[in-house]
Amino acid sequence: MTTLMVPANDLEVWPTLGPLVCEFIEQNLVYGPGDLLGEPVRLDDEKRGFIWKWYEVYPQGHQLAGRRRFERVCLSLSKGQAKTELAAWIAAAELHHDAPVRFAAWDKRGRPLGQPIRDPYIAMVAYDEEQTELLAYGALKAILQESPIAQDFDIGLERITRRRGDGRAEALSSSPNARDGARTTFQHFDETHLMTLTKLKRTHSTMLANISKRQLADGWSLETTTAPEPGAGSVAEETMAHARAVMEGRINTRNFFFFHRQASESHDLDTETGAREALLESYGPTTAWANMEAKMNLWQDPQYPRTDWMRYFCNMLVRRASRAFDAAQWANLAKADYKIPDGALITLGFDGALTQDATGLVATEVETGHQHVVGVWERPYGPAGDDWHVPAQEVDNAVAAAFQRWNVWRMYADPPYWQGWVDKWAGQYGKERVNEWWTNRRRQMATALLDYRTSIAEGAVSHDGDMRLQRHLANARRDDLKGWVDEQGKPLSLIRKDRPDSPRKIDLAMAAVLSWKARTDAIASGMPGPAFMYLTEGVRTLGE
């Protein structure tokens, strides 16, 4: 099962109000619109587990003892797994005058006891006004109207208040006013993969900043979504980028919980068996009650876009524009246990910037075609990247270490922004070994990319499984050159980011392509050959 969870490998047992919240939901609430409308809630194990996690608190003895562990939560699952209904149940508990949703005290066994929020304000945000009542707020309204606790609320079309007048939940489709934005105790953003408008993204960022203003209320934020379309620039896409940055150690965030489950890319979605297996993996425990046959019927429908089926029902990160590289093929070529031996004949590829994007250096062993990430320097995510510059001396040190460790036949370097350094390396290691390779030469670049993709498809490439290179390759989009073909008539294309200002980098992918191009040129020139090996060994011996 393919999941992305932050915090990852979170095995520590935390105290939680989750059991109390689950008990409140099952005793007082019902299912929302659908076949089970009005029936008492029976939480499945997965939803119960989510609620337990979301309501974890800091343990006794900690300086934050009793405070919520997570201020920001995101849940990314395929369509039809009752994410919106779950959010509505949470909102109902957060609003009720007797629900144990905040820490009150410790019992004799050291478990947390809960209490309700005084004067809660709950904002439920949809991506447009027409959808506000149909998504989480609409579900909350229907649930409370049918629940045993309906008499505790005054339920309106756009606002639900406590009968006693000290709390409310309301639907929002644009920025809340200054007063409301500053007093939120719980907020929910529904279908964030559709929140692409600047207004909604600004609403999201503003409300995230406001959530901590009522410290005693210990407020928090929940986002529910299906997999975002890469390149659309949605709130969901940016939240996932944040999660990856946390997972990879580029951001140190402790109050953020993220869960995404999808079908792995190893399934053959052109076959019924592969498509069904992908659905089972994506839906996990909910396959026990989700209508799998209806989803398979859509897979059979030639008028239903396959990319939409993959994204909505397999929760896969796909877009209508084609990816430049096959992620499944690439993953299958990993040889994590193999290390390029010291002294091996290699080629290097270098591509990068100075203040934006990333800079990467990739080695390819000429004999085996095995690729290794020597180094990558990425602009930090968020405000930390505002004044960032590539640590040029670190890059220089990595280049020096590569030339010292291996027998470098050629280094192909894209010179823009690094012209002075490329000249320095050429003077230091030899002009015949350090070559400028301009990636803005469209036909040469397109031909190199075609050769690299073909080599991946044929299994000629292997790699060390570096997640950073895998991410940069996955970020690369194919930019077709209409009417351009190579000598065999194969169509040519370039690669690009999903949008010019995208935080999703592709520089390491470009470095891998340049390194591979140098390797094919080495083989075409007859390397590695006995005469060359003898000569380089002699030079190495004299140098030592």
Sequence and secondary structure as in RCSB ss.txt:
>XXXX:A:sequence
MTTLMVPANDLEVWPTLGPLVCEFIEQNLVYGPGDLLGEPVRLDDEKRGFIWKWYEVYPQGHQLAGRRRFERVCL
SLSKGQAKTELAAWIAAAELHHDAPVRFAAWDKRGRPLGQPIRDPYIAMVAYDEEQTELLAYGALKAILQESPIA
QDFDIGLERITRRRGDGRAEALSSSPNARDGARTTFQHFDETHLMTLTKLKRTHSTMLANISKRQLADGWSLETT
TAPEPGAGSVAEETMAHARAVMEGRINTRNFFFFHRQASESHDLDTETGAREALLESYGPTTAWANMEAKMNLWQ
DPQYPRTDWMRYFCNMLVRRASRAFDAAQWANLAKADYKIPDGALITLGFDGALTQDATGLVATEVETGHQHVVG
VWERPYGPAGDDWHVPAQEVDNAVAAAFQRWNVWRMYADPPYWQGWVDKWAGQYGKERVNEWWTNRRRQMATALL
DYRTSIAEGAVSHDGDMRLQRHLANARRDDLKGWVDEQGKPLSLIRKDRPDSPRKIDLAMAAVLSWKARTDAIAS
GMPGPAFMYLTEGVRTLGE
>XXXX:A:secstr
 EEEEESTT  S   BSHHHHHHHHHHH BB SSTTBTSB    HHHHHHHHHHTBB  TTSTTTTSBS SEEEE
E  TTS HHHHHHHHHHHHHSTT   EEEEE TTS EEEE  SS EEEEE SSHHHHTTTHHHHHHHHHHHSTTG
GGEEE SSEEEETTSS EEEEESS   HHHHTS SEEEEE GGG  SHHHHHHHHHHHHHTTS GGGT EEEEEE
    TTS  HHHHHHHHHHHHHTTSS  SSEEEEEEE  TTS TTSHHHHHHHHHHHHGGGGGTS HHHHHHHHH
 TTS HHHHHHHHS     SS BSS HHHHHHTB TT    TT EEEEEEE  SSSSEEEEEEEETTT EEEEEE
EEE  SGGGGTT    HHHHHHHHHHHHHHSEEEEEEE  TT HHHHHHHHHHH TTTEEE  TT HHHHHHHHH
HHHHHHHTT  EE   HHHHHHHHH EEEEEEEEE TT  EEEEEE SSTT S   HHHHHHHHHHHHHHHHHHT
T S HHHHHHHHHHHHHH 
